[in-house]
Amino acid sequence: MENEKLIYKFKKNYLEDVCIMMGDYNGKSLIDIRSFINDGKSEMKPTRKGISIRADLISELRKGIEEAEREHNK
């Protein structure tokens, strides 16, 4: 991904962070949500755990997350 920009980051557990990034790939804007793990040398490395979606689908992603939150709060 080119022009990668970190948008948000939070701790998943003591070893992993979840990073939300935006960037371009083949001329398309993408949102990447990926797990990063501490490599033991105080550097965070991306894992294969994550998804990349077109930025124009962010409202659909938001709807899904909001639905999951409603289900969780029942």
C-alpha positions in Angstrom: 0.0 0.0 0.0 1.3 3.5 -0.9 0.8 6.8 1.0 0.0 4.8 4.2 -1.3 6.9 7.0 -2.1 5.6 10.6 -5.6 6.7 11.5 -6.1 5.0 14.8 -4.4 2.4 17.0 -5.5 0.5 20.1 -4.2 -2.4 22.3 -5.7 -5.8 21.6 -3.7 -7.5 24.3 -0.2 -7.2 25.8 1.5 -8.4 22.6 -0.7 -7.0 19.9 -2.1 -3.7 18.6 -4.8 -3.1 16.1 -4.0 -0.4 13.6 -6.4 1.3 11.3 -4.7 2.8 8.3 -5.5 4.4 5.0 -3.6 4.3 1.8 -3.7 3.7 -1.9 -3.2 0.5 -3.9 -3.5 0.3 -7.7 -5.1 3.8 -7.7 -7.8 2.9 -5.2 -8.2 4.3 -1.7 -8.2 1.5 0.9 -8.8 1.1 4.6 -6.6 -1.5 6.3 -7.4 -2.9 9.7 -4.6 -5.1 10.8 -3.1 -6.7 13.9 0.5 -5.8 14.7 2.7 -7.9 17.0 5.7 -6.8 19.1 8.8 -8.6 17.6 10.6 -8.5 21.0 12.9 -5.7 19.9 10.3 -3.0 20.6 9.2 -2.9 17.0 5.7 -3.7 15.8 5.4 -6.0 12.8 2.2 -6.5 10.8 0.5 -9.9 10.9 -1.7 -11.6 8.3 -4.7 -11.0 10.6 -6.6 -8.2 9.1 -8.6 -6.9 6.2 -8.3 -4.2 3.5 -11.4 -2.8 2.0 -12.1 0.0 -0.4 -12.6 3.3 1.4 -16.0 3.8 -0.3 -17.3 0.8 1.8 -16.5 2.4 5.1 -20.2 3.2 5.8 -21.0 -0.5 5.3 -18.2 -1.5 7.7 -19.6 1.0 10.2 -23.1 -0.5 9.9 -21.7 -4.0 10.6 -19.7 -2.8 13.7 -22.7 -0.9 15.0 -24.8 -4.1 14.6 -22.2 -6.1 16.4 -22.1 -3.6 19.2 -25.9 -3.7 19.6 -25.8 -7.5 19.7 -23.0 -7.4 22.3 -25.0 -5.0 24.5 -28.2 -7.1 24.6 
